[in-house]
Amino acid sequence: MTSLTIQIPDSIRRHVERLAAKDGISVDQFLSTAAAEKLAALETVDYIARRASRADNEAFEAVMRKIPNREPAEEWDKTP
């Protein structure tokens, strides 16, 4: 583990302390988890952007053309 000293506004510190206590965990554990969640979210956005940049509309259309035409679903079988 590595120690990290940060400066945060008092209001955020109080909020973190309150939420950590509510969850029954230490402030260190709360902030470590919060940082891990933020990193995962940013990495997910980056991953989706990379995947989208490789999109091939022609290939998508080719796959969509393979779907057979069918009668519309009965009213009782449609998603509201």
N, CA, C and O atoms as CSV, one atom per row, in Angstrom:
chain,resi,resn,atom,element,x,y,z
A,1,MET,N,N,0.845,-1.184,0.000
A,1,MET,CA,C,0.000,0.000,0.000
A,1,MET,C,C,0.880,1.233,0.000
A,1,MET,O,O,2.009,1.216,0.490
A,2,THR,N,N,0.346,2.287,-0.553
A,2,THR,CA,C,1.040,3.563,-0.605
A,2,THR,C,C,0.206,4.599,0.117
A,2,THR,O,O,-1.020,4.614,0.004
A,3,SER,N,N,0.867,5.453,0.850
A,3,SER,CA,C,0.175,6.558,1.512
A,3,SER,C,C,0.103,7.735,0.562
A,3,SER,O,O,1.018,7.979,-0.225
A,4,LEU,N,N,-0.999,8.459,0.651
A,4,LEU,CA,C,-1.208,9.621,-0.208
A,4,LEU,C,C,-1.848,10.709,0.642
A,4,LEU,O,O,-2.869,10.477,1.289
A,5,THR,N,N,-1.259,11.871,0.640
A,5,THR,CA,C,-1.818,12.999,1.376
A,5,THR,C,C,-2.527,13.906,0.382
A,5,THR,O,O,-1.945,14.332,-0.615
A,6,ILE,N,N,-3.796,14.195,0.670
A,6,ILE,CA,C,-4.568,15.067,-0.218
A,6,ILE,C,C,-5.211,16.173,0.601
A,6,ILE,O,O,-5.386,16.051,1.813
A,7,GLN,N,N,-5.552,17.234,-0.073
A,7,GLN,CA,C,-6.284,18.314,0.565
A,7,GLN,C,C,-7.663,18.368,-0.060
A,7,GLN,O,O,-7.801,18.436,-1.282
A,8,ILE,N,N,-8.682,18.339,0.786
A,8,ILE,CA,C,-10.062,18.427,0.314
A,8,ILE,C,C,-10.794,19.442,1.173
A,8,ILE,O,O,-10.408,19.670,2.320
A,9,PRO,N,N,-11.828,20.046,0.649
A,9,PRO,CA,C,-12.608,20.997,1.439
A,9,PRO,C,C,-13.213,20.306,2.674
A,9,PRO,O,O,-13.534,19.118,2.650
A,10,ASP,N,N,-13.352,21.077,3.731
A,10,ASP,CA,C,-13.914,20.541,4.977
A,10,ASP,C,C,-15.291,19.921,4.763
A,10,ASP,O,O,-15.617,18.900,5.368
A,11,SER,N,N,-16.092,20.536,3.907
A,11,SER,CA,C,-17.444,20.022,3.681
A,11,SER,C,C,-17.404,18.614,3.073
A,11,SER,O,O,-18.217,17.757,3.421
A,12,ILE,N,N,-16.462,18.390,2.172
A,12,ILE,CA,C,-16.335,17.062,1.575
A,12,ILE,C,C,-15.814,16.074,2.611
A,12,ILE,O,O,-16.296,14.944,2.687
A,13,ARG,N,N,-14.842,16.489,3.401
A,13,ARG,CA,C,-14.306,15.625,4.460
A,13,ARG,C,C,-15.404,15.175,5.394
A,13,ARG,O,O,-15.494,13.993,5.726
A,14,ARG,N,N,-16.251,16.114,5.827
A,14,ARG,CA,C,-17.352,15.755,6.737
A,14,ARG,C,C,-18.316,14.782,6.070
A,14,ARG,O,O,-18.788,13.831,6.692
A,15,HIS,N,N,-18.597,15.029,4.816
A,15,HIS,CA,C,-19.507,14.161,4.073
A,15,HIS,C,C,-18.927,12.746,3.948
A,15,HIS,O,O,-19.632,11.756,4.142
A,16,VAL,N,N,-17.645,12.671,3.627
A,16,VAL,CA,C,-16.965,11.375,3.514
A,16,VAL,C,C,-16.976,10.653,4.862
A,16,VAL,O,O,-17.277,9.461,4.929
A,17,GLU,N,N,-16.656,11.360,5.912
A,17,GLU,CA,C,-16.647,10.742,7.247
A,17,GLU,C,C,-18.026,10.203,7.612
A,17,GLU,O,O,-18.145,9.110,8.165
A,18,ARG,N,N,-19.058,10.965,7.303
A,18,ARG,CA,C,-20.423,10.542,7.625
A,18,ARG,C,C,-20.813,9.292,6.833
A,18,ARG,O,O,-21.369,8.344,7.387
A,19,LEU,N,N,-20.514,9.303,5.532
A,19,LEU,CA,C,-20.876,8.152,4.703
A,19,LEU,C,C,-20.045,6.912,5.048
A,19,LEU,O,O,-20.563,5.795,5.041
A,20,ALA,N,N,-18.776,7.106,5.346
A,20,ALA,CA,C,-17.930,5.975,5.738
A,20,ALA,C,C,-18.444,5.353,7.042
A,20,ALA,O,O,-18.519,4.132,7.171
A,21,ALA,N,N,-18.792,6.203,7.993
A,21,ALA,CA,C,-19.328,5.696,9.263
A,21,ALA,C,C,-20.647,4.961,9.032
A,21,ALA,O,O,-20.895,3.916,9.635
A,22,LYS,N,N,-21.487,5.508,8.161
A,22,LYS,CA,C,-22.768,4.874,7.846
A,22,LYS,C,C,-22.555,3.478,7.254
A,22,LYS,O,O,-23.315,2.552,7.534
A,23,ASP,N,N,-21.500,3.341,6.424
A,23,ASP,CA,C,-21.194,2.046,5.809
A,23,ASP,C,C,-20.362,1.151,6.720
A,23,ASP,O,O,-20.116,-0.012,6.400
A,24,GLY,N,N,-19.931,1.693,7.851
A,24,GLY,CA,C,-19.135,0.903,8.785
A,24,GLY,C,C,-17.724,0.620,8.294
A,24,GLY,O,O,-17.155,-0.430,8.592
A,25,ILE,N,N,-17.162,1.563,7.538
A,25,ILE,CA,C,-15.800,1.400,7.017
A,25,ILE,C,C,-14.983,2.634,7.371
A,25,ILE,O,O,-15.522,3.666,7.771
A,26,SER,N,N,-13.667,2.502,7.212
A,26,SER,CA,C,-12.794,3.643,7.490
A,26,SER,C,C,-12.867,4.651,6.346
A,26,SER,O,O,-13.296,4.336,5.236
A,27,VAL,N,N,-12.434,5.866,6.653
A,27,VAL,CA,C,-12.370,6.907,5.632
A,27,VAL,C,C,-11.401,6.472,4.537
A,27,VAL,O,O,-11.667,6.675,3.352
A,28,ASP,N,N,-10.273,5.872,4.935
A,28,ASP,CA,C,-9.304,5.391,3.948
A,28,ASP,C,C,-9.946,4.382,2.997
A,28,ASP,O,O,-9.764,4.459,1.782
A,29,GLN,N,N,-10.691,3.443,3.556
A,29,GLN,CA,C,-11.341,2.425,2.737
A,29,GLN,C,C,-12.394,3.059,1.828
A,29,GLN,O,O,-12.520,2.690,0.661
A,30,PHE,N,N,-13.144,4.010,2.371
A,30,PHE,CA,C,-14.169,4.696,1.578
A,30,PHE,C,C,-13.542,5.415,0.394
A,30,PHE,O,O,-14.019,5.284,-0.733
A,31,LEU,N,N,-12.470,6.180,0.640
A,31,LEU,CA,C,-11.833,6.938,-0.438
A,31,LEU,C,C,-11.139,6.026,-1.438
A,31,LEU,O,O,-11.136,6.310,-2.635
A,32,SER,N,N,-10.552,4.936,-0.962
A,32,SER,CA,C,-9.919,3.984,-1.869
A,32,SER,C,C,-10.956,3.360,-2.791
A,32,SER,O,O,-10.718,3.214,-3.990
A,33,THR,N,N,-12.102,2.992,-2.237
A,33,THR,CA,C,-13.179,2.417,-3.037
A,33,THR,C,C,-13.728,3.448,-4.016
A,33,THR,O,O,-13.997,3.126,-5.173
A,34,ALA,N,N,-13.893,4.677,-3.560
A,34,ALA,CA,C,-14.407,5.739,-4.440
A,34,ALA,C,C,-13.452,5.976,-5.607
A,34,ALA,O,O,-13.892,6.153,-6.743
A,35,ALA,N,N,-12.156,5.981,-5.333
A,35,ALA,CA,C,-11.175,6.171,-6.406
A,35,ALA,C,C,-11.218,5.000,-7.388
A,35,ALA,O,O,-11.146,5.205,-8.600
A,36,ALA,N,N,-11.334,3.781,-6.875
A,36,ALA,CA,C,-11.403,2.597,-7.743
A,36,ALA,C,C,-12.649,2.641,-8.619
A,36,ALA,O,O,-12.588,2.297,-9.799
A,37,GLU,N,N,-13.776,3.062,-8.054
A,37,GLU,CA,C,-15.017,3.167,-8.834
A,37,GLU,C,C,-14.885,4.227,-9.922
A,37,GLU,O,O,-15.351,4.021,-11.042
A,38,LYS,N,N,-14.266,5.341,-9.613
A,38,LYS,CA,C,-14.071,6.407,-10.606
A,38,LYS,C,C,-13.163,5.928,-11.735
A,38,LYS,O,O,-13.441,6.173,-12.909
A,39,LEU,N,N,-12.073,5.243,-11.375
A,39,LEU,CA,C,-11.170,4.712,-12.398
A,39,LEU,C,C,-11.890,3.713,-13.295
A,39,LEU,O,O,-11.714,3.738,-14.513
A,40,ALA,N,N,-12.688,2.844,-12.712
A,40,ALA,CA,C,-13.428,1.859,-13.506
A,40,ALA,C,C,-14.398,2.548,-14.458
A,40,ALA,O,O,-14.541,2.134,-15.608
A,41,ALA,N,N,-15.058,3.589,-13.988
A,41,ALA,CA,C,-16.003,4.312,-14.840
A,41,ALA,C,C,-15.279,4.983,-16.007
A,41,ALA,O,O,-15.744,4.921,-17.145
A,42,LEU,N,N,-14.160,5.613,-15.731
A,42,LEU,CA,C,-13.399,6.281,-16.795
A,42,LEU,C,C,-12.841,5.271,-17.793
A,42,LEU,O,O,-12.848,5.516,-18.999
A,43,GLU,N,N,-12.359,4.140,-17.293
A,43,GLU,CA,C,-11.842,3.112,-18.190
A,43,GLU,C,C,-12.957,2.533,-19.053
A,43,GLU,O,O,-12.726,2.200,-20.215
A,44,THR,N,N,-14.148,2.412,-18.508
A,44,THR,CA,C,-15.284,1.905,-19.272
A,44,THR,C,C,-15.646,2.866,-20.392
A,44,THR,O,O,-15.884,2.441,-21.523
A,45,VAL,N,N,-15.690,4.144,-20.093
A,45,VAL,CA,C,-15.988,5.146,-21.120
A,45,VAL,C,C,-14.930,5.096,-22.217
A,45,VAL,O,O,-15.256,5.165,-23.402
A,46,ASP,N,N,-13.669,4.978,-21.825
A,46,ASP,CA,C,-12.582,4.908,-22.800
A,46,ASP,C,C,-12.706,3.646,-23.654
A,46,ASP,O,O,-12.499,3.698,-24.867
A,47,TYR,N,N,-13.041,2.518,-23.034
A,47,TYR,CA,C,-13.201,1.257,-23.757
A,47,TYR,C,C,-14.330,1.364,-24.785
A,47,TYR,O,O,-14.176,0.937,-25.930
A,48,ILE,N,N,-15.454,1.932,-24.375
A,48,ILE,CA,C,-16.596,2.072,-25.291
A,48,ILE,C,C,-16.244,3.002,-26.441
A,48,ILE,O,O,-16.628,2.745,-27.582
A,49,ALA,N,N,-15.525,4.069,-26.160
A,49,ALA,CA,C,-15.117,4.998,-27.221
A,49,ALA,C,C,-14.184,4.303,-28.215
A,49,ALA,O,O,-14.303,4.512,-29.422
A,50,ARG,N,N,-13.262,3.481,-27.721
A,50,ARG,CA,C,-12.361,2.745,-28.621
A,50,ARG,C,C,-13.144,1.764,-29.484
A,50,ARG,O,O,-12.891,1.642,-30.682
A,51,ARG,N,N,-14.101,1.062,-28.865
A,51,ARG,CA,C,-14.923,0.110,-29.630
A,51,ARG,C,C,-15.756,0.838,-30.677
A,51,ARG,O,O,-15.872,0.373,-31.811
A,52,ALA,N,N,-16.333,1.972,-30.307
A,52,ALA,CA,C,-17.168,2.732,-31.241
A,52,ALA,C,C,-16.346,3.245,-32.411
A,52,ALA,O,O,-16.851,3.336,-33.530
A,53,SER,N,N,-15.101,3.577,-32.171
A,53,SER,CA,C,-14.257,4.092,-33.261
A,53,SER,C,C,-13.972,3.027,-34.317
A,53,SER,O,O,-13.610,3.346,-35.450
A,54,ARG,N,N,-14.137,1.765,-33.939
A,54,ARG,CA,C,-13.917,0.674,-34.899
A,54,ARG,C,C,-15.214,0.212,-35.556
A,54,ARG,O,O,-15.225,-0.784,-36.280
A,55,ALA,N,N,-16.285,0.918,-35.311
A,55,ALA,CA,C,-17.585,0.508,-35.859
A,55,ALA,C,C,-17.541,0.469,-37.380
A,55,ALA,O,O,-16.889,1.287,-38.027
A,56,ASP,N,N,-18.248,-0.497,-37.923
A,56,ASP,CA,C,-18.317,-0.657,-39.375
A,56,ASP,C,C,-19.794,-0.674,-39.764
A,56,ASP,O,O,-20.464,-1.700,-39.646
A,57,ASN,N,N,-20.289,0.462,-40.224
A,57,ASN,CA,C,-21.710,0.580,-40.553
A,57,ASN,C,C,-22.132,-0.378,-41.659
A,57,ASN,O,O,-23.245,-0.903,-41.639
A,58,GLU,N,N,-21.250,-0.607,-42.618
A,58,GLU,CA,C,-21.589,-1.531,-43.707
A,58,GLU,C,C,-21.777,-2.952,-43.168
A,58,GLU,O,O,-22.711,-3.649,-43.564
A,59,ALA,N,N,-20.903,-3.374,-42.280
A,59,ALA,CA,C,-21.035,-4.709,-41.677
A,59,ALA,C,C,-22.319,-4.795,-40.860
A,59,ALA,O,O,-23.014,-5.811,-40.893
A,60,PHE,N,N,-22.634,-3.728,-40.128
A,60,PHE,CA,C,-23.869,-3.696,-39.349
A,60,PHE,C,C,-25.083,-3.843,-40.262
A,60,PHE,O,O,-25.984,-4.634,-39.984
A,61,GLU,N,N,-25.101,-3.088,-41.334
A,61,GLU,CA,C,-26.224,-3.153,-42.274
A,61,GLU,C,C,-26.330,-4.542,-42.900
A,61,GLU,O,O,-27.435,-5.037,-43.118
A,62,ALA,N,N,-25.200,-5.170,-43.189
A,62,ALA,CA,C,-25.212,-6.517,-43.767
A,62,ALA,C,C,-25.853,-7.507,-42.808
A,62,ALA,O,O,-26.628,-8.368,-43.226
A,63,VAL,N,N,-25.539,-7.392,-41.538
A,63,VAL,CA,C,-26.146,-8.274,-40.535
A,63,VAL,C,C,-27.631,-7.982,-40.407
A,63,VAL,O,O,-28.440,-8.905,-40.314
A,64,MET,N,N,-27.993,-6.722,-40.403
A,64,MET,CA,C,-29.411,-6.354,-40.272
A,64,MET,C,C,-30.233,-6.869,-41.457
A,64,MET,O,O,-31.399,-7.230,-41.295
A,65,ARG,N,N,-29.628,-6.902,-42.639
A,65,ARG,CA,C,-30.345,-7.418,-43.812
A,65,ARG,C,C,-30.636,-8.915,-43.698
A,65,ARG,O,O,-31.530,-9.416,-44.380
A,66,LYS,N,N,-29.913,-9.626,-42.865
A,66,LYS,CA,C,-30.127,-11.062,-42.684
A,66,LYS,C,C,-31.343,-11.370,-41.809
A,66,LYS,O,O,-31.813,-12.507,-41.776
A,67,ILE,N,N,-31.846,-10.371,-41.108
A,67,ILE,CA,C,-33.005,-10.582,-40.242
A,67,ILE,C,C,-34.241,-10.695,-41.121
A,67,ILE,O,O,-34.532,-9.786,-41.898
A,68,PRO,N,N,-34.975,-11.802,-41.007
A,68,PRO,CA,C,-36.144,-11.975,-41.878
A,68,PRO,C,C,-37.256,-10.993,-41.532
A,68,PRO,O,O,-37.430,-10.602,-40.378
A,69,ASN,N,N,-38.002,-10.606,-42.564
A,69,ASN,CA,C,-39.179,-9.772,-42.345
A,69,ASN,C,C,-40.269,-10.639,-41.738
A,69,ASN,O,O,-40.511,-11.754,-42.201
A,70,ARG,N,N,-40.913,-10.144,-40.726
A,70,ARG,CA,C,-41.973,-10.896,-40.069
A,70,ARG,C,C,-43.146,-9.976,-39.808
A,70,ARG,O,O,-43.024,-8.751,-39.800
A,71,GLU,N,N,-44.264,-10.598,-39.600
A,71,GLU,CA,C,-45.452,-9.828,-39.237
A,71,GLU,C,C,-45.189,-9.172,-37.882
A,71,GLU,O,O,-44.484,-9.738,-37.047
A,72,PRO,N,N,-45.746,-7.993,-37.661
A,72,PRO,CA,C,-45.590,-7.350,-36.350
A,72,PRO,C,C,-46.163,-8.241,-35.249
A,72,PRO,O,O,-47.086,-9.023,-35.480
A,73,ALA,N,N,-45.606,-8.110,-34.070
A,73,ALA,CA,C,-46.067,-8.898,-32.930
A,73,ALA,C,C,-47.513,-8.540,-32.590
A,73,ALA,O,O,-47.972,-7.425,-32.836
A,74,GLU,N,N,-48.205,-9.505,-32.026
A,74,GLU,CA,C,-49.564,-9.255,-31.547
A,74,GLU,C,C,-49.498,-8.190,-30.452
A,74,GLU,O,O,-48.481,-8.071,-29.769
A,75,GLU,N,N,-50.545,-7.433,-30.284
A,75,GLU,CA,C,-50.570,-6.355,-29.286
A,75,GLU,C,C,-50.226,-6.879,-27.891
A,75,GLU,O,O,-49.504,-6.224,-27.139
A,76,TRP,N,N,-50.744,-8.058,-27.548
A,76,TRP,CA,C,-50.512,-8.594,-26.207
A,76,TRP,C,C,-49.056,-9.013,-25.997
A,76,TRP,O,O,-48.631,-9.222,-24.861
A,77,ASP,N,N,-48.279,-9.140,-27.101
A,77,ASP,CA,C,-46.904,-9.625,-27.021
A,77,ASP,C,C,-45.873,-8.499,-27.176
A,77,ASP,O,O,-44.677,-8.773,-27.272
A,78,LYS,N,N,-46.317,-7.252,-27.201
A,78,LYS,CA,C,-45.412,-6.123,-27.363
A,78,LYS,C,C,-44.973,-5.592,-26.005
A,78,LYS,O,O,-45.713,-5.648,-25.023
A,79,THR,N,N,-43.772,-5.085,-25.978
A,79,THR,CA,C,-43.259,-4.448,-24.771
A,79,THR,C,C,-43.921,-3.083,-24.632
A,79,THR,O,O,-43.950,-2.304,-25.585
A,80,PRO,N,N,-44.454,-2.793,-23.445
A,80,PRO,CA,C,-45.129,-1.489,-23.288
A,80,PRO,C,C,-44.161,-0.331,-23.378
A,80,PRO,O,O,-44.570,0.825,-23.266
